[in-house]
Amino acid sequence: MIQKYDFHCPHCDSKLDKNNEIILLTKRSNGDMGEIMMSTSVGNYSYKHSPANAFENGELVTFQCTNCKADLDAENYPDYARLIMKVEKDIQFDVLFSRRAGVQKTYLVTEDGIETYSGT
């Protein structure tokens, strides 16, 4: 696994991680908005949310960029959000992670194929 990388918005290219956390806005199906802080370690599904709340199992959450406010929905995969993982200036990969609460699945799309990560 790659050791040093940053996460960026696929729309405005803003860096979305700080202090080993990816920071995104959330929008729930009931209209509630918030901010989520997720681990930058691919496959680590721990998070903090402000305001504190419990997502309902199976709930589809919309993630948004903290800078441009664009939805981060993956174009061809409606149950997934998409970020760009930048390793170096010219080396970057797509990261798709589940938008469905309770589904711990992440895909790292590289030029060599797709790496899959799952939680428990």
C-alpha positions in Angstrom: 0.0 0.0 0.0 1.2 3.5 -0.8 2.4 5.4 2.3 2.2 9.1 1.5 -0.8 10.6 -0.3 -3.5 13.3 -0.1 -7.2 13.2 -1.0 -8.7 15.8 -3.4 -12.1 16.8 -4.7 -12.6 15.5 -8.3 -14.5 18.8 -9.1 -12.3 21.6 -7.8 -9.1 19.8 -6.8 -9.1 21.1 -3.2 -7.2 19.0 -0.7 -9.7 17.4 1.6 -7.5 15.8 4.3 -5.8 17.3 7.3 -4.1 15.6 10.2 -4.8 12.1 8.9 -8.5 12.8 8.5 -10.6 13.4 5.4 -13.1 16.2 6.1 -16.3 16.2 4.0 -19.8 17.7 4.3 -22.7 15.2 4.7 -26.3 15.5 3.6 -28.9 13.0 4.8 -32.0 11.9 3.1 -34.0 13.7 5.8 -32.2 17.0 4.9 -29.9 17.1 7.9 -26.5 18.5 7.1 -23.2 17.9 8.9 -19.5 17.4 8.7 -17.7 14.1 8.8 -14.0 13.3 9.6 -12.9 10.0 8.3 -9.5 8.2 8.5 -7.1 8.7 5.6 -6.1 5.0 6.0 -7.9 3.1 3.2 -10.0 0.4 4.8 -10.3 2.1 8.2 -14.0 2.9 8.6 -13.8 4.9 11.9 -15.3 8.4 11.7 -16.5 11.4 13.8 -19.5 13.4 12.8 -20.6 16.9 13.8 -23.3 17.2 15.0 -23.0 13.8 16.6 -25.6 11.5 15.1 -26.2 7.8 14.2 -26.7 7.1 10.6 -29.4 4.5 10.0 -28.2 1.2 8.7 -28.6 1.2 4.9 -29.2 5.0 4.7 -27.7 6.6 1.6 -25.6 9.6 2.6 -24.5 12.3 0.2 -20.9 13.5 0.7 -19.9 17.0 -0.5 -16.6 18.9 -0.9 -16.0 21.4 1.9 -14.7 23.9 -0.7 -16.9 23.8 -3.8 -19.9 22.0 -2.1 -20.2 19.6 -5.1 -21.7 16.2 -4.5 -19.0 13.6 -4.6 -21.2 10.8 -6.0 -19.3 8.4 -8.3 -20.6 8.9 -11.9 -21.3 5.3 -12.8 -21.7 3.9 -9.3 -24.6 5.6 -7.5 -24.0 3.9 -4.2 -20.4 5.2 -4.0 -18.6 8.5 -3.5 -15.5 9.4 -5.4 -12.3 11.1 -4.3 -8.9 11.5 -6.0 -5.9 10.1 -4.1 -2.7 12.0 -5.2 0.6 10.3 -4.6 2.7 12.7 -6.6 2.0 15.5 -9.0 1.5 13.1 -12.0 0.4 10.0 -10.0 -3.2 9.8 -8.9 -5.9 7.2 -8.4 -9.7 7.1 -8.0 -11.0 6.1 -4.5 -14.6 4.9 -4.4 -16.2 4.4 -1.0 -19.7 3.3 -0.1 -22.3 6.0 0.6 -24.6 3.5 2.3 -24.4 3.6 6.1 -23.1 0.2 7.5 -21.6 -0.9 4.1 -17.8 -0.8 4.6 -16.5 -1.1 1.1 -13.7 0.9 -0.6 -12.2 0.5 -4.1 -8.8 2.0 -5.0 -8.6 2.2 -8.8 -5.0 2.1 -10.1 -3.5 1.6 -13.5 -2.7 -2.0 -12.5 -6.3 -2.9 -11.5 -8.7 -2.4 -8.6 -7.9 -3.0 -5.0 -10.8 -3.8 -2.7 -11.0 -3.0 1.0 -13.8 -4.2 3.3 -14.6 -3.6 7.0 -16.0 -6.1 9.4 
